[in-house]
Amino acid sequence: MTVAQLRAARLTKNAITRRVKQQRLHRVGHGVYAVGHTALSQEGRWLAEVYTAGEGAALGYFAAAKLYEVWRYRVSLIDVVVPARRRPKTRARLHMCRNLDPRDVTVFRGIPVTTFARTCVDLTEELTKWELANLLHEAWWRKRLSIPALHETLARANGRRHLNRLEQAIALHEDGSAGTRSRDELRFLIGFEQAGLPEPLVNTDLAGHEVDFHWPTLKLALELDGIGHDRARTQREDERKEAAWRAGGFEVLRFKESQRRAATDAVAARVLRAPTARSSRA
């Protein structure tokens, strides 16, 4: 609770001081107190840092994405968006914003936070289009996605760099892509890009089964096999998927997550065997 909230509960300055001495209130930030204990949950720590940052502050970036349950990785830093005119004393990683529109802030689970759309706009500075597409997919799965809200927020953010990444992510989502589900998938994609290879579709449906990567014009599908693929049940499922893809005329390649170079070479070889490549060499 903030001092203002405690005063609104009719606690005087002396009453607050007395409760601190009695360890009924515990200071967890500048002007912010926990009631009864300091064993704060992750959301409790987020709220404390937002309160410490003062009026107009909001949880943002990766911490906001984690709060919305759309970011699958661990978040160690607490990102807080604050008006640029302030420099609050806080342990959070501050993001100064000169024009944080009130429409871009909401309250979720009791925590002031940038809206999901604004969070995506901010994360264009940090993430690729494929990672952003996965945020959209996760939000869609949890019924928290509004494409119109994304477009409206993008329009208000005119002039920021890398906004095209979110526009591309929206297009990927609308084409059925779930974006990248792992950092290994992202590394493979970057490897394909650096090698000048055609961009595959990522985690989309192919013959009734989701496939990691596929190139429709090349009739090529590629799967990454992690540790879980050693299980007998998973191998049977993989065989069923492969059979469906091969029945559709697709060549299927499988690689372990450590075989990025071999996968890139295999795709390059398939590109060279494609009819368009052969005709261009003739």
C-alpha positions in Angstrom: 0.0 0.0 0.0 1.1 3.6 -0.6 1.2 6.3 2.0 -1.7 7.9 0.2 -3.8 4.7 0.5 -2.9 4.3 4.2 -3.9 7.9 4.8 -7.2 7.3 2.9 -7.7 4.5 5.4 -7.5 7.2 8.1 -4.1 6.3 9.4 -2.2 9.3 10.5 1.6 9.7 10.0 2.2 8.7 13.6 -0.1 5.7 13.2 1.9 4.6 10.2 5.2 5.1 12.0 3.9 3.1 15.0 2.8 0.2 12.8 6.2 0.1 11.1 7.9 -0.2 14.6 5.4 -3.0 15.5 6.3 -4.7 12.2 2.7 -4.6 11.1 3.8 -2.5 8.1 7.0 -3.2 6.2 8.6 -0.7 3.9 9.1 -2.3 0.4 9.7 0.9 -1.5 9.8 4.7 -1.2 6.4 5.4 0.4 5.2 1.9 -0.2 4.4 -0.7 2.5 3.5 -4.4 2.7 1.0 -5.3 5.3 2.0 -8.0 7.8 5.0 -9.5 6.0 7.6 -9.0 3.3 7.2 -12.4 1.5 5.8 -10.8 -1.6 4.7 -12.8 -4.6 6.0 -11.9 -8.0 2.9 -9.8 -8.7 3.3 -8.2 -5.3 6.8 -7.1 -6.2 5.6 -5.8 -9.5 2.9 -3.7 -7.8 5.4 -2.4 -5.2 7.7 -1.1 -7.9 4.9 0.5 -9.8 3.7 2.2 -6.7 7.2 3.3 -5.9 7.6 4.8 -9.3 4.6 7.1 -8.5 1.4 8.3 -10.1 1.1 7.6 -13.8 3.6 4.7 -13.7 2.7 1.3 -15.2 4.2 -2.1 -15.5 5.5 -2.6 -19.0 7.7 -4.5 -21.5 8.6 -8.1 -20.5 7.1 -7.8 -17.0 3.8 -6.8 -18.6 4.0 -9.6 -21.1 4.6 -12.0 -18.2 1.7 -10.6 -16.3 -0.6 -11.2 -19.3 0.8 -14.8 -19.5 2.0 -14.4 -23.1 5.8 -14.5 -22.4 7.1 -18.0 -21.7 10.5 -17.2 -20.4 11.7 -16.1 -16.9 11.6 -12.4 -16.2 14.3 -11.2 -13.7 14.0 -7.5 -14.2 10.9 -5.4 -13.4 10.1 -3.0 -16.3 8.1 0.1 -15.3 7.0 2.8 -17.7 7.0 6.3 -16.2 6.4 9.9 -17.3 9.7 11.3 -18.5 9.6 14.2 -16.1 10.2 12.0 -13.1 13.3 10.0 -11.8 11.8 7.9 -9.0 14.0 5.9 -6.6 13.2 2.3 -7.5 14.9 -1.0 -8.2 12.9 -1.4 -11.4 14.2 -0.9 -14.9 12.6 2.4 -15.9 11.4 3.3 -19.4 10.9 7.1 -19.6 7.9 8.0 -21.8 7.0 11.6 -22.8 3.6 10.7 -24.1 2.1 7.7 -22.4 -1.5 7.9 -23.6 -4.1 7.1 -20.9 -5.7 4.7 -23.4 -2.5 2.7 -23.3 -2.7 2.0 -19.5 -5.1 -0.4 -17.8 -5.3 -2.3 -14.5 -4.9 -6.1 -14.7 -5.0 -8.2 -11.5 -4.9 -5.1 -9.5 -1.6 -3.8 -11.1 -1.4 -0.7 -13.3 0.1 -2.0 -16.6 0.4 -1.0 -20.2 -2.4 -2.5 -22.3 -1.5 -5.7 -24.2 -1.5 -3.7 -27.4 0.9 -1.0 -26.0 3.1 -3.8 -24.5 3.5 -5.3 -28.0 4.3 -1.9 -29.5 7.0 -1.3 -26.8 8.4 -4.8 -27.3 9.1 -4.1 -31.0 12.3 -2.6 -29.6 13.3 -6.0 -28.2 11.7 -8.8 -30.2 11.7 -10.1 -33.7 8.5 -10.4 -35.8 8.3 -14.2 -35.0 8.6 -13.6 -31.3 5.9 -10.9 -31.5 3.7 -13.3 -33.5 4.0 -15.8 -30.6 2.8 -13.1 -28.1 -0.2 -12.5 -30.4 -0.9 -16.3 -30.6 -0.7 -16.7 -26.8 -3.0 -13.7 -26.3 -5.5 -15.1 -28.8 -5.4 -18.4 -27.0 -6.3 -16.6 -23.7 -9.0 -14.4 -25.4 -6.9 -11.2 -24.8 -6.2 -10.3 -28.4 -7.8 -7.4 -30.3 -6.4 -6.8 -33.7 -8.2 -3.4 -34.0 -6.6 -2.3 -30.7 -3.2 -3.2 -32.0 -3.8 -1.1 -35.2 -5.1 1.8 -33.1 -2.1 1.7 -30.8 0.3 1.4 -33.7 -1.2 4.6 -35.2 -0.6 6.5 -32.0 3.0 5.3 -31.9 3.8 6.8 -35.3 7.5 7.7 -35.5 8.9 4.9 -33.4 11.4 2.5 -34.9 10.7 -1.1 -35.7 6.9 -0.8 -35.7 7.0 -2.8 -39.0 7.9 -5.8 -36.8 4.5 -5.7 -35.1 2.8 -5.1 -38.5 4.6 -8.2 -39.8 3.7 -10.2 -36.7 0.0 -9.3 -37.2 0.2 -10.6 -40.8 1.9 -13.8 -39.6 -0.8 -14.4 -37.0 -3.6 -13.8 -39.5 -1.9 -16.3 -41.8 -2.1 -18.9 -39.0 1.4 -18.7 -37.6 1.9 -19.3 -33.9 5.4 -17.6 -34.1 8.4 -19.1 -32.5 7.8 -21.3 -29.5 11.5 -21.6 -28.5 14.7 -19.8 -28.8 16.1 -22.7 -30.8 13.4 -22.1 -33.4 14.4 -18.5 -33.5 18.1 -19.4 -34.0 17.2 -21.6 -36.9 15.2 -18.9 -38.5 18.0 -16.4 -38.1 20.4 -19.0 -39.7 18.1 -19.4 -42.7 17.9 -15.6 -43.1 21.6 -15.1 -42.8 22.1 -17.8 -45.5 19.8 -15.9 -47.8 17.3 -18.8 -47.9 13.5 -18.3 -48.5 11.6 -17.5 -45.3 9.5 -20.5 -44.1 6.1 -20.5 -42.5 6.5 -20.9 -38.8 4.4 -23.2 -36.6 1.4 -23.3 -39.0 -1.0 -26.1 -39.9 0.0 -28.5 -42.6 -2.4 -31.4 -43.4 -4.0 -31.1 -40.0 -0.8 -31.0 -38.0 1.3 -28.1 -36.8 4.8 -28.1 -38.3 7.8 -26.2 -37.1 8.8 -24.8 -40.5 7.6 -25.4 -44.0 8.1 -24.0 -47.4 5.0 -24.5 -49.6 6.6 -23.7 -52.9 9.5 -26.1 -52.1 7.2 -28.8 -50.8 9.5 -29.0 -47.8 8.8 -29.4 -44.1 11.4 -29.3 -41.3 10.9 -30.3 -37.7 13.2 -29.7 -34.7 13.5 -32.6 -32.3 14.1 -31.7 -28.7 14.6 -34.1 -25.7 10.9 -35.0 -25.6 11.1 -36.5 -29.1 12.9 -39.6 -27.6 9.7 -40.8 -26.0 8.0 -43.7 -27.8 4.6 -41.9 -27.7 6.1 -38.7 -29.3 7.8 -40.8 -31.9 4.5 -42.4 -32.9 2.9 -39.0 -33.1 5.8 -37.8 -35.3 5.4 -40.8 -37.6 1.7 -40.0 -38.0 2.4 -36.4 -38.8 5.2 -37.3 -41.3 2.9 -39.7 -43.1 0.3 -37.0 -43.5 2.8 -34.5 -44.8 4.4 -37.0 -47.2 1.0 -37.9 -48.5 0.6 -34.2 -49.4 3.8 -34.4 -51.4 6.1 -32.8 -48.9 9.7 -33.9 -48.2 10.2 -34.0 -44.4 13.5 -33.2 -42.7 14.2 -33.7 -39.0 17.1 -32.2 -37.1 18.1 -31.9 -33.5 18.3 -28.5 -32.0 22.1 -28.6 -32.1 22.2 -29.2 -35.8 21.4 -25.7 -37.0 24.2 -25.6 -39.6 23.2 -29.0 -41.1 19.6 -27.9 -41.3 20.6 -24.7 -43.1 22.8 -26.7 -45.6 19.9 -29.2 -46.2 17.4 -26.4 -47.0 20.0 -24.7 -49.2 20.4 -28.0 -51.2 16.7 -28.3 -51.5 16.4 -24.7 -52.8 19.0 -25.6 -55.5 17.0 -28.6 -56.6 13.8 -26.5 -57.0 12.5 -26.1 -60.5 12.9 -22.3 -60.4 16.6 -22.7 -59.4 17.3 -25.1 -62.2 15.6 -22.9 -64.8 17.6 -19.9 -63.7 20.9 -21.8 -64.1 20.0 -23.1 -67.6 
